[in-house]
Amino acid sequence: MADNRPIGIFDSGVGGLTVAGEIIKALPNEKLIYFGDTARVPYGSKSTDTVNKFACEIAEFLQGFDVKAIVIACNTVSSNSYDVLSEKFDVPFIEVVSPGVNACLAATKNKKVGVIGTPATVTSRAYEKKLKALDGEIEVYSKACPLFVPLVEECLTYGEIASLTVKMYLEELKALGIDSLILGCTHYPIMKECIGRFMGDNVNIVNPARLSALTLKKYLEDNNITGDQRDNISPEFYVSDLNQQKFGEICRLAMGDVYEARKISLGNI
């Protein structure tokens, strides 16, 4: 028997829309409830305690929709708050770090890989620890790229500003001879074209979003909780601060379609 409860998904802002788009492709008969904490983005420069607090507030909001699973479409939260959320809430959580690690290990040939993310994700060393646990010979070079998130949030993902910022952050990684680069923030796939152009054809750009969607699909199938909805499955989007025009533009960049969102308040916002 089908389980037509919705799937929750959240991010510090709109980067998680890249994951939402992949989930819709992989699971077209599932209903999605998305929350983006656009009033408090970015999370990457905040303390772990603050990130945990925000993540718990959002999980509680999503539980109000009787979701059957929650996808943490945020590398900062996945790296810092997964255990806290799993212990506090009686709902399964899918994080985005492990799928990126597995995809990177499959892609690399010279075992020299780069990881880019927010300061909080890089400081957590979540990718490095998981990569080295699975392959002790791997060389991991990490770089925090804090300006990428505001560039995406402001729809400045191409042009001179984006290109110069990419060059500033990634020149060092490129010089190290890595053959794979993990986009360790769900905002970054929206800049994938600009990043790939700078890194060149010899570097695999690893986007964890698709692998995260497939991880979710396998979890639902393994636990016999897949949905079979045909009607009323348009995704619902909620944000803590809203510029409708900008949100629609980022949806177009991340998902290939334009959607509207509703503004709601959580915690002290």
Backbone as JSON, one array per atom type, in Angstrom:
{
  "sequence": "MADNRPIGIFDSGVGGLTVAGEIIKALPNEKLIYFGDTARVPYGSKSTDTVNKFACEIAEFLQGFDVKAIVIACNTVSSNSYDVLSEKFDVPFIEVVSPGVNACLAATKNKKVGVIGTPATVTSRAYEKKLKALDGEIEVYSKACPLFVPLVEECLTYGEIASLTVKMYLEELKALGIDSLILGCTHYPIMKECIGRFMGDNVNIVNPARLSALTLKKYLEDNNITGDQRDNISPEFYVSDLNQQKFGEICRLAMGDVYEARKISLGNI",
  "N": [[0.84, -1.2, 0.0], [0.49, 2.2, -0.83], [2.27, 5.03, 0.49], [1.32, 8.1, 0.94], [2.07, 10.34, 2.3], [3.72, 13.54, 2.55], [7.09, 14.56, 1.55], [9.52, 16.2, 3.38], [11.79, 18.94, 2.93], [14.66, 20.92, 3.4], [16.64, 23.97, 3.52], [19.25, 26.36, 4.21], [18.67, 28.48, 2.64], [17.99, 29.11, -0.67], [19.48, 27.29, -2.05], [18.96, 24.58, -1.72], [17.0, 24.07, -3.54], [18.14, 22.93, -5.75], [18.43, 20.29, -4.99], [15.77, 19.67, -4.53], [14.76, 19.8, -7.15], [16.0, 17.56, -8.3], [14.86, 15.53, -6.77], [12.2, 15.67, -7.56], [12.46, 14.81, -10.2], [13.4, 12.19, -9.79], [11.43, 11.05, -8.19], [8.58, 11.31, -9.16], [5.97, 10.95, -8.26], [5.71, 11.85, -5.71], [4.9, 14.11, -3.06], [6.27, 17.25, -2.28], [7.4, 19.3, 0.4], [8.89, 22.25, 0.86], [11.25, 24.17, 2.72], [12.93, 27.2, 2.96], [15.33, 29.02, 4.65], [15.5, 31.91, 4.22], [15.63, 34.37, 5.5], [17.62, 34.15, 7.35], [19.87, 33.22, 6.14], [23.37, 33.41, 5.34], [24.06, 30.1, 6.67], [26.58, 29.13, 7.0], [28.52, 30.69, 8.24], [27.82, 30.78, 10.85], [27.61, 29.78, 14.35], [27.86, 26.36, 15.57], [25.93, 25.75, 17.51], [23.96, 27.66, 16.95], [23.24, 26.94, 14.33], [22.21, 24.37, 14.85], [19.98, 25.08, 16.42], [18.4, 26.55, 14.59], [17.96, 24.54, 12.67], [16.46, 22.67, 14.11], [14.14, 24.13, 14.62], [13.12, 24.35, 12.03], [12.75, 21.65, 11.32], [10.75, 20.98, 13.12], [8.68, 22.57, 12.14], [8.27, 21.35, 9.6], [7.46, 18.83, 10.41], [4.89, 19.33, 11.1], [3.45, 18.9, 8.83], [3.1, 16.24, 8.67], [5.21, 14.7, 7.56], [6.96, 12.02, 5.9], [9.62, 11.67, 5.66], [12.6, 13.64, 5.94], [14.63, 15.66, 4.04], [17.79, 16.91, 4.42], [18.77, 19.43, 2.84], [21.17, 20.85, 2.85], [24.49, 21.42, 3.25], [25.89, 22.46, 5.42], [24.14, 22.07, 7.6], [23.82, 19.29, 7.36], [26.42, 18.48, 7.94], [26.82, 19.35, 10.54], [24.51, 19.04, 12.16], [23.08, 16.68, 11.84], [23.08, 14.42, 13.62], [21.96, 15.54, 15.93], [19.38, 16.26, 15.05], [18.37, 13.73, 14.32], [18.25, 12.44, 16.76], [16.42, 13.98, 18.18], [13.99, 14.1, 16.78], [11.29, 12.09, 15.65], [11.48, 11.08, 12.94], [12.75, 10.02, 9.83], [15.89, 11.23, 8.59], [17.55, 12.4, 5.71], [20.77, 13.0, 4.69], [23.13, 15.11, 2.84], [25.83, 14.76, 2.53], [27.08, 12.16, 2.48], [26.18, 10.96, -0.05], [27.56, 12.65, -1.85], [30.21, 12.06, -1.24], [30.39, 9.33, -1.99], [29.93, 9.55, -4.74], [32.14, 11.04, -5.52], [34.3, 9.32, -4.92], [33.84, 7.39, -6.81], [34.36, 8.81, -9.09], [36.99, 9.88, -9.1], [40.31, 9.5, -10.38], [43.02, 9.97, -9.94], [43.07, 10.22, -7.25], [43.19, 12.65, -5.98], [41.4, 15.07, -4.64], [39.12, 17.84, -4.46], [37.27, 19.82, -2.14], [34.69, 22.07, -1.82], [32.94, 24.45, 0.13], [30.81, 25.94, 2.65], [32.23, 27.96, 5.34], [31.56, 26.63, 7.79], [30.98, 23.99, 6.99], [33.44, 23.21, 5.86], [35.13, 23.51, 8.1], [34.09, 21.52, 9.75], [35.07, 19.23, 8.63], [33.68, 17.14, 7.51], [33.38, 15.95, 4.94], [36.04, 15.27, 4.34], [36.67, 13.43, 6.42], [34.86, 11.32, 5.89], [35.61, 10.58, 3.29], [38.3, 9.74, 3.66], [37.9, 7.67, 5.43], [36.83, 5.74, 3.81], [38.69, 5.45, 1.83], [41.9, 5.32, 2.41], [44.04, 6.32, 0.98], [43.35, 8.59, -0.31], [43.74, 12.01, -1.22], [42.73, 14.99, 0.16], [41.68, 18.22, -0.45], [40.49, 21.07, 0.93], [38.36, 23.94, 0.64], [36.96, 26.88, 1.79], [34.3, 28.79, 0.51], [32.83, 31.37, 0.98], [31.52, 33.51, -0.34], [30.09, 32.49, -2.45], [27.47, 31.66, -1.78], [25.9, 34.11, -1.21], [26.14, 35.17, -3.81], [24.62, 33.38, -5.34], [22.14, 33.67, -4.04], [21.57, 36.24, -4.8], [21.26, 35.98, -7.48], [23.52, 36.22, -9.08], [25.13, 34.51, -10.79], [26.61, 34.24, -13.04], [28.75, 35.95, -15.41], [31.08, 38.74, -14.96], [31.55, 39.26, -12.19], [30.93, 36.83, -10.9], [32.77, 35.13, -12.22], [35.29, 36.21, -11.49], [35.19, 35.82, -8.74], [35.05, 33.02, -8.54], [37.57, 32.4, -9.66], [39.26, 33.6, -7.73], [38.79, 31.99, -5.45], [39.26, 29.32, -6.36], [41.63, 29.02, -7.74], [43.91, 28.1, -6.41], [43.22, 25.41, -5.76], [42.95, 24.36, -8.33], [45.58, 24.5, -9.23], [46.73, 22.5, -7.74], [46.26, 20.13, -8.98], [43.97, 18.5, -8.77], [41.5, 16.03, -9.67], [38.85, 15.82, -9.27], [36.06, 17.6, -7.98], [34.15, 18.32, -5.28], [31.04, 19.76, -4.92], [30.33, 21.09, -2.19], [28.1, 22.36, -1.08], [24.71, 23.08, -1.34], [23.92, 25.29, -2.72], [25.89, 25.68, -4.62], [25.73, 24.11, -7.08], [24.2, 25.72, -8.75], [26.02, 27.46, -9.68], [27.54, 25.86, -11.23], [28.25, 25.81, -13.98], [29.89, 28.07, -14.3], [31.93, 27.44, -12.48], [32.86, 25.01, -13.55], [33.79, 25.84, -16.04], [36.02, 27.35, -15.3], [37.62, 25.44, -13.95], [38.12, 23.51, -15.89], [38.08, 20.85, -18.42], [39.25, 18.53, -17.46], [38.62, 18.11, -14.85], [36.37, 16.54, -12.74], [33.22, 17.65, -11.86], [31.53, 17.25, -9.01], [28.3, 16.87, -8.13], [26.33, 16.59, -5.44], [23.55, 16.58, -5.38], [21.85, 15.03, -7.14], [22.57, 12.41, -6.42], [21.74, 12.45, -3.78], [18.98, 12.57, -4.08], [18.53, 10.05, -5.22], [19.38, 8.47, -3.13], [17.39, 9.02, -1.26], [15.21, 7.95, -2.67], [15.86, 5.21, -2.7], [15.74, 4.7, 0.06], [13.0, 5.11, 0.59], [11.89, 3.08, -0.98], [13.08, 0.77, 0.13], [11.88, 0.76, 2.61], [9.26, 0.5, 2.06], [7.58, 2.78, 1.68], [6.89, 4.37, -0.46], [5.21, 6.77, -2.56], [2.21, 7.06, -4.59], [0.96, 9.11, -5.89], [-0.99, 10.95, -8.24], [-2.32, 13.25, -8.67], [-2.53, 16.64, -7.45], [0.17, 17.09, -6.63], [1.92, 19.15, -6.82], [4.82, 20.84, -5.8], [5.2, 22.45, -2.59], [6.31, 25.58, -1.43], [8.0, 27.26, 1.12], [9.27, 30.1, 2.76], [11.4, 32.13, 4.88], [11.8, 34.77, 4.39], [10.86, 36.86, 1.73], [11.26, 37.56, -1.66], [9.43, 37.56, -4.29], [9.85, 37.65, -7.07], [12.62, 37.26, -7.32], [12.83, 34.74, -6.1], [11.42, 33.17, -7.94], [13.13, 33.41, -10.14], [15.45, 32.12, -9.24], [14.41, 29.57, -8.86], [13.98, 28.92, -11.52], [16.64, 28.8, -12.45], [17.65, 26.72, -10.83], [15.83, 24.59, -10.99], [14.6, 24.59, -13.42], [12.06, 25.55, -13.8], [9.46, 27.88, -12.87], [8.36, 28.81, -9.7], [6.12, 29.77, -7.04], [6.43, 31.08, -3.7], [5.53, 30.92, -0.2], [5.59, 33.16, 2.52], [6.6, 32.51, 5.8], [6.82, 32.62, 9.4], [9.37, 31.68, 11.68], [10.63, 30.74, 14.88], [12.5, 33.39, 16.13], [12.01, 35.09, 14.02]],
  "CA": [[0.0, 0.0, 0.0], [1.3, 3.42, -0.98], [2.32, 6.0, 1.58], [1.26, 9.38, 0.24], [2.5, 11.48, 3.11], [4.72, 14.3, 1.8], [8.5, 14.57, 1.93], [10.02, 17.52, 3.74], [13.14, 19.26, 2.48], [14.97, 22.29, 3.82], [17.98, 24.52, 3.33], [19.42, 27.68, 4.8], [18.11, 29.46, 1.71], [17.39, 28.57, -1.89], [20.35, 26.3, -2.67], [18.32, 23.27, -1.66], [16.14, 23.88, -4.7], [18.83, 22.01, -6.66], [18.08, 18.95, -4.53], [14.33, 19.52, -4.77], [14.58, 19.51, -8.57], [16.41, 16.18, -8.55], [13.87, 14.65, -6.14], [11.01, 15.67, -8.42], [12.76, 13.94, -11.34], [13.55, 10.8, -9.36], [10.22, 10.59, -7.51], [7.53, 12.19, -9.68], [4.69, 10.73, -7.62], [5.81, 12.25, -4.32], [4.62, 15.5, -2.74], [7.37, 17.89, -1.58], [7.21, 20.52, 1.18], [10.23, 22.85, 0.96], [11.42, 25.39, 3.5], [14.21, 27.89, 2.82], [15.46, 30.02, 5.72], [16.09, 33.04, 3.5], [15.84, 35.53, 6.39], [18.8, 33.93, 8.21], [20.97, 32.76, 5.32], [23.91, 32.05, 5.25], [24.34, 29.36, 7.9], [27.97, 28.68, 7.02], [29.37, 31.52, 9.1], [27.23, 30.79, 12.18], [28.1, 28.75, 15.27], [27.16, 25.09, 15.52], [24.74, 25.85, 18.36], [22.95, 28.43, 16.23], [22.77, 26.1, 13.22], [21.36, 23.33, 15.45], [18.72, 25.72, 16.84], [17.62, 26.84, 13.39], [17.57, 23.28, 12.04], [15.39, 22.06, 14.91], [12.92, 24.92, 14.38], [12.61, 24.0, 10.7], [12.26, 20.26, 11.37], [9.46, 21.0, 13.82], [7.71, 23.11, 11.18], [7.98, 20.34, 8.58], [6.71, 17.74, 11.05], [3.48, 19.72, 11.12], [2.81, 18.41, 7.59], [3.11, 14.78, 8.77], [6.13, 14.2, 6.54], [7.47, 10.66, 6.14], [11.08, 11.78, 5.68], [13.08, 15.01, 5.75], [15.93, 15.76, 3.38], [18.57, 18.08, 4.85], [19.38, 19.87, 1.58], [22.11, 21.88, 3.28], [25.7, 20.75, 3.7], [26.24, 22.95, 6.75], [23.3, 21.36, 8.57], [24.16, 17.87, 7.27], [27.72, 18.28, 8.56], [26.86, 19.75, 11.94], [23.29, 18.87, 12.95], [22.37, 15.44, 11.52], [22.89, 13.59, 14.81], [21.04, 16.25, 16.82], [18.03, 16.14, 14.49], [17.95, 12.33, 14.37], [17.95, 12.1, 18.15], [15.32, 14.78, 18.72], [12.74, 13.96, 16.04], [10.91, 10.73, 15.27], [11.29, 11.06, 11.49], [14.06, 9.77, 9.21], [16.54, 12.34, 7.9], [18.5, 12.08, 4.65], [21.73, 14.09, 4.57], [23.66, 15.22, 1.48], [27.28, 14.59, 2.49], [27.46, 10.8, 2.07], [26.05, 10.76, -1.5], [28.65, 13.35, -2.54], [31.43, 11.28, -1.0], [30.36, 8.12, -2.82], [30.07, 9.95, -6.15], [33.52, 11.48, -5.71], [35.17, 8.15, -4.93], [33.63, 6.71, -8.09], [34.81, 9.66, -10.19], [38.42, 10.22, -9.09], [41.29, 8.55, -10.91], [44.34, 10.2, -9.32], [42.84, 10.27, -5.8], [43.42, 14.01, -5.47], [40.08, 15.68, -4.79], [38.86, 19.08, -3.76], [35.94, 20.01, -1.54], [34.38, 23.46, -1.53], [31.72, 24.57, 0.91], [30.77, 27.07, 3.57], [33.22, 27.8, 6.41], [31.13, 25.64, 8.78], [31.14, 22.66, 6.41], [34.87, 22.92, 5.74], [35.67, 23.35, 9.45], [33.62, 20.24, 10.3], [35.84, 18.18, 7.96], [32.78, 16.01, 7.31], [33.72, 15.26, 3.69], [37.39, 14.69, 4.47], [36.61, 12.26, 7.3], [34.16, 10.23, 5.22], [36.42, 10.15, 2.16], [39.47, 9.02, 4.15], [37.43, 6.44, 6.06], [36.55, 4.78, 2.76], [39.91, 5.27, 1.03], [42.97, 5.96, 3.16], [45.05, 6.9, 0.1], [42.83, 9.78, -0.96], [44.22, 13.32, -0.79], [41.58, 15.89, 0.16], [42.01, 19.63, -0.29], [39.22, 21.76, 1.17], [38.39, 25.4, 0.53], [35.71, 27.6, 2.08], [33.98, 29.79, -0.51], [31.65, 31.98, 1.57], [30.81, 34.46, -1.2], [29.27, 31.82, -3.45], [26.06, 31.63, -1.36], [25.23, 35.36, -1.54], [26.06, 35.34, -5.26], [23.46, 32.62, -5.79], [20.93, 34.28, -3.49], [21.33, 37.48, -5.55], [21.17, 35.6, -8.9], [24.74, 36.65, -9.76], [25.83, 33.24, -10.99], [27.4, 34.3, -14.28], [29.28, 37.29, -15.62], [32.42, 39.05, -14.47], [31.65, 39.14, -10.74], [30.99, 35.4, -10.58], [34.01, 34.56, -12.74], [36.4, 36.67, -10.67], [35.07, 35.18, -7.42], [35.45, 31.63, -8.74], [39.03, 32.39, -9.84], [39.88, 33.92, -6.45], [38.7, 30.86, -4.53], [39.61, 28.0, -6.88], [42.92, 29.01, -8.43], [44.83, 27.26, -5.65], [42.82, 24.02, -5.95], [43.25, 23.98, -9.71], [47.03, 24.34, -9.34], [47.13, 21.29, -7.02], [46.1, 18.98, -9.87], [42.84, 17.64, -8.43], [40.72, 15.6, -10.83], [37.43, 15.84, -8.9], [35.73, 18.69, -7.07], [32.82, 18.16, -4.69], [30.29, 20.98, -4.62], [29.88, 20.78, -0.84], [27.02, 23.26, -0.65], [23.66, 22.89, -2.34], [23.85, 26.49, -3.56], [26.95, 25.74, -5.62], [25.39, 23.62, -8.41], [23.66, 26.79, -9.59], [27.21, 28.07, -10.27], [28.34, 24.77, -11.78], [28.78, 26.16, -15.29], [31.0, 29.01, -14.1], [32.99, 26.69, -11.8], [33.4, 24.04, -14.5], [34.54, 26.56, -17.07], [37.32, 27.72, -14.75], [38.42, 24.27, -13.58], [38.52, 22.82, -17.11], [37.44, 19.57, -18.74], [39.92, 17.41, -16.79], [38.17, 18.02, -13.45], [34.98, 16.13, -12.56], [32.47, 18.45, -10.9], [30.64, 16.31, -8.34], [27.11, 17.51, -7.59], [25.65, 15.59, -4.61], [22.09, 16.71, -5.38], [21.18, 13.88, -7.78], [22.81, 11.22, -5.61], [20.89, 12.57, -2.59], [17.62, 12.2, -4.5], [18.51, 8.6, -5.4], [19.47, 7.89, -1.77], [16.03, 9.12, -0.71], [14.36, 6.99, -3.39], [16.17, 3.87, -2.2], [15.23, 4.6, 1.43], [11.54, 4.95, 0.53], [11.6, 1.74, -1.54], [13.49, -0.25, 1.1], [10.97, 0.79, 3.75], [7.88, 0.38, 1.54], [6.8, 4.01, 1.95], [6.81, 5.19, -1.66], [3.89, 7.3, -2.88], [1.72, 6.82, -5.95], [0.05, 10.2, -6.2], [-1.03, 11.44, -9.62], [-2.92, 14.59, -8.64], [-2.22, 17.5, -6.3], [1.52, 16.84, -6.15], [2.78, 20.3, -7.04], [5.58, 21.12, -4.57], [4.88, 23.67, -1.84], [7.53, 26.26, -1.02], [7.87, 28.22, 2.21], [10.53, 30.79, 3.06], [11.28, 33.04, 6.03], [11.8, 36.12, 3.83], [10.43, 36.58, 0.36], [11.19, 38.4, -2.85], [8.8, 36.58, -5.17], [10.49, 37.66, -8.39], [13.94, 36.64, -7.18], [12.62, 33.33, -5.83], [11.05, 32.55, -9.21], [14.3, 33.35, -11.01], [16.35, 31.07, -8.75], [13.75, 28.3, -9.21], [14.25, 28.66, -12.94], [18.04, 28.4, -12.56], [17.92, 25.48, -10.1], [14.87, 23.53, -11.26], [14.1, 24.67, -14.78], [10.67, 26.01, -13.8], [9.22, 28.99, -11.96], [7.37, 28.52, -8.67], [5.91, 30.81, -6.04], [6.62, 30.65, -2.32], [4.79, 31.64, 0.84], [6.45, 33.58, 3.63], [6.13, 32.15, 7.14], [7.76, 33.01, 10.44], [9.81, 30.65, 12.61], [11.5, 31.2, 15.96], [12.49, 34.82, 16.41], [11.97, 35.85, 12.78]],
  "C": [[0.87, 1.24, 0.0], [1.21, 4.29, 0.26], [2.42, 7.39, 0.95], [1.48, 10.59, 1.15], [3.59, 12.24, 2.35], [6.13, 14.09, 2.32], [8.89, 16.0, 2.26], [11.44, 17.71, 3.23], [13.44, 20.69, 2.91], [16.42, 22.65, 3.59], [18.03, 25.86, 4.05], [18.84, 28.77, 3.91], [17.51, 28.76, 0.52], [18.27, 27.53, -2.58], [19.75, 24.92, -2.72], [17.33, 23.03, -2.79], [16.8, 22.97, -5.73], [18.52, 20.57, -6.29], [16.6, 18.67, -4.79], [14.05, 19.15, -6.23], [14.93, 18.08, -8.9], [15.43, 15.19, -7.93], [12.62, 14.56, -7.0], [11.24, 14.77, -9.64], [12.78, 12.47, -10.94], [12.27, 10.21, -8.79], [9.02, 11.46, -7.92], [6.17, 12.02, -9.03], [4.69, 11.06, -6.13], [5.52, 13.75, -4.17], [5.77, 16.07, -1.91], [6.91, 19.14, -0.83], [8.6, 21.09, 1.43], [10.2, 24.07, 1.87], [12.83, 25.93, 3.3], [14.29, 29.03, 3.82], [16.14, 31.29, 5.18], [16.32, 34.27, 4.38], [17.13, 35.39, 7.19], [19.98, 33.34, 7.45], [22.1, 33.8, 5.36], [24.1, 31.43, 6.63], [25.84, 29.11, 8.08], [28.9, 29.47, 7.92], [28.89, 31.55, 10.54], [27.79, 29.64, 13.04], [27.28, 27.47, 15.13], [25.89, 25.13, 16.35], [23.61, 26.59, 17.65], [22.38, 27.62, 15.07], [21.85, 25.0, 13.74], [20.0, 23.9, 15.83], [17.82, 25.98, 15.63], [17.1, 25.56, 12.75], [16.42, 22.61, 12.79], [14.07, 22.82, 14.72], [12.28, 24.53, 13.04], [12.05, 22.58, 10.69], [10.91, 20.2, 12.07], [8.36, 21.54, 12.92], [7.3, 22.05, 10.16], [7.2, 19.16, 9.16], [5.22, 18.05, 11.11], [2.71, 19.29, 9.88], [2.74, 16.89, 7.57], [4.0, 14.17, 7.69], [6.65, 12.82, 6.91], [8.98, 10.61, 6.13], [11.43, 13.25, 5.47], [14.47, 14.96, 5.14], [16.61, 17.05, 3.84], [19.36, 18.55, 3.63], [20.34, 21.03, 1.84], [23.33, 21.17, 3.84], [26.11, 21.19, 5.09], [25.45, 22.22, 7.82], [23.62, 19.87, 8.55], [25.44, 17.58, 8.03], [27.7, 18.47, 10.07], [25.67, 19.29, 12.78], [22.56, 17.55, 12.72], [22.08, 14.61, 12.77], [21.88, 14.22, 15.78], [19.6, 16.08, 16.35], [17.51, 14.7, 14.62], [17.56, 11.9, 15.78], [16.68, 12.78, 18.65], [13.98, 14.47, 18.07], [12.52, 12.52, 15.59], [10.53, 10.7, 13.79], [12.66, 10.81, 10.88], [14.59, 11.0, 8.47], [17.53, 11.79, 6.87], [19.45, 13.26, 4.51], [22.4, 14.03, 3.19], [25.16, 14.98, 1.38], [27.67, 13.22, 1.94], [27.28, 10.54, 0.57], [27.16, 11.46, -2.29], [29.97, 12.62, -2.4], [31.48, 10.07, -1.92], [30.54, 8.46, -4.29], [31.5, 10.37, -6.45], [34.47, 10.3, -5.8], [35.03, 7.38, -6.25], [34.25, 7.49, -9.25], [36.33, 9.83, -10.25], [39.29, 9.09, -9.65], [42.64, 8.73, -10.23], [44.27, 10.35, -7.8], [43.27, 11.6, -5.18], [42.12, 14.78, -5.72], [39.98, 16.97, -3.98], [37.45, 19.1, -3.21], [35.76, 21.51, -1.31], [33.04, 23.53, -0.81], [31.75, 25.83, 1.75], [31.87, 26.89, 4.63], [32.85, 26.72, 7.42], [31.31, 24.22, 8.26], [32.61, 22.28, 6.32], [35.49, 22.68, 7.11], [35.28, 22.0, 10.06], [34.43, 19.06, 9.77], [34.99, 16.93, 7.67], [33.13, 15.24, 6.04], [35.07, 14.56, 3.8], [37.36, 13.42, 5.3], [35.97, 11.07, 6.59], [34.97, 9.69, 4.04], [37.59, 9.29, 2.63], [39.08, 7.71, 4.85], [37.21, 5.34, 5.03], [37.76, 4.5, 1.87], [41.04, 6.04, 1.7], [44.03, 6.62, 2.3], [44.61, 8.22, -0.52], [43.45, 11.04, -0.36], [43.07, 14.31, -0.93], [42.06, 17.31, 0.44], [40.7, 20.42, -0.2], [39.39, 23.28, 1.1], [37.01, 25.97, 0.84], [35.51, 28.7, 1.04], [32.73, 30.57, -0.08], [30.88, 32.94, 0.66], [29.92, 33.8, -2.24], [27.78, 31.84, -3.07], [25.36, 32.96, -1.65], [25.16, 35.64, -3.04], [24.84, 34.61, -5.82], [22.17, 33.27, -5.31], [20.55, 35.57, -4.23], [21.28, 37.25, -7.06], [22.36, 36.1, -9.71], [25.64, 35.45, -10.02], [26.61, 33.18, -12.29], [27.83, 35.75, -14.48], [30.59, 37.52, -14.9], [32.56, 38.86, -12.96], [31.78, 37.67, -10.34], [32.31, 34.79, -11.02], [35.22, 34.95, -11.9], [36.38, 36.01, -9.29], [35.49, 33.72, -7.49], [36.97, 31.53, -8.87], [39.75, 32.64, -8.51], [39.92, 32.71, -5.52], [39.37, 29.59, -5.05], [40.95, 27.91, -7.58], [43.9, 28.07, -7.74], [44.5, 25.78, -5.83], [43.16, 23.52, -7.35], [44.74, 23.69, -9.86], [47.51, 23.05, -8.66], [46.94, 20.02, -7.85], [44.99, 18.02, -9.48], [42.11, 17.21, -9.7], [39.22, 15.55, -10.53], [37.21, 16.94, -7.88], [34.3, 18.52, -6.58], [32.22, 19.54, -4.41], [29.61, 20.76, -3.27], [28.93, 21.79, -0.25], [25.96, 23.2, -1.73], [23.38, 24.15, -3.15], [24.77, 26.37, -4.78], [26.61, 25.14, -6.98], [24.8, 24.69, -9.33], [24.8, 27.56, -10.25], [28.08, 27.04, -10.99], [28.98, 25.13, -13.12], [30.0, 27.07, -15.16], [32.2, 28.29, -13.46], [33.66, 25.72, -12.78], [34.22, 24.7, -15.59], [35.93, 26.94, -16.57], [38.19, 26.5, -14.49], [38.88, 23.47, -14.81], [37.92, 21.43, -17.23], [38.04, 18.39, -18.0], [39.49, 17.23, -15.34], [36.69, 17.65, -13.42], [34.33, 17.02, -11.51], [31.39, 17.55, -10.29], [29.52, 17.08, -7.65], [26.33, 16.48, -6.77], [24.13, 15.58, -4.73], [21.4, 15.48, -5.96], [21.35, 12.62, -6.94], [21.97, 11.26, -4.33], [19.46, 12.17, -2.91], [17.51, 10.68, -4.66], [18.63, 7.87, -4.06], [18.1, 7.91, -1.1], [15.12, 8.08, -1.37], [14.59, 5.58, -2.87], [15.63, 3.68, -0.79], [13.71, 4.36, 1.41], [11.17, 3.55, 0.04], [11.93, 0.65, -0.52], [12.53, -0.35, 2.27], [9.5, 0.77, 3.35], [7.01, 1.59, 1.87], [6.81, 4.94, 0.74], [5.37, 5.64, -1.89], [3.5, 6.96, -4.3], [0.74, 7.91, -6.38], [0.13, 10.6, -7.68], [-1.53, 12.89, -9.66], [-2.45, 15.34, -7.39], [-0.83, 17.23, -5.73], [2.47, 17.99, -6.5], [3.52, 20.61, -5.73], [5.11, 22.42, -3.91], [6.18, 24.26, -1.31], [7.23, 27.31, 0.04], [9.26, 28.82, 2.48], [10.3, 31.75, 4.22], [11.4, 34.51, 5.62], [11.6, 35.96, 2.34], [10.53, 37.78, -0.57], [10.71, 37.47, -3.94], [9.48, 36.5, -6.54], [11.84, 36.96, -8.34], [13.8, 35.14, -6.94], [12.28, 32.59, -7.12], [12.24, 32.4, -10.13], [15.26, 32.25, -10.56], [15.73, 29.69, -8.99], [14.04, 27.93, -10.66], [15.68, 28.17, -13.14], [18.28, 27.01, -11.97], [17.06, 24.31, -10.56], [14.31, 23.54, -12.68], [12.66, 25.09, -14.89], [10.52, 27.11, -12.76], [8.1, 28.61, -10.99], [7.22, 29.74, -7.77], [6.07, 30.21, -4.65], [5.72, 31.46, -1.41], [5.73, 31.97, 1.97], [5.8, 33.16, 4.94], [7.22, 32.48, 8.16], [8.09, 31.81, 11.34], [10.66, 31.3, 13.7], [11.36, 32.68, 16.2], [12.49, 35.66, 15.14], [10.54, 36.07, 12.34]]
}
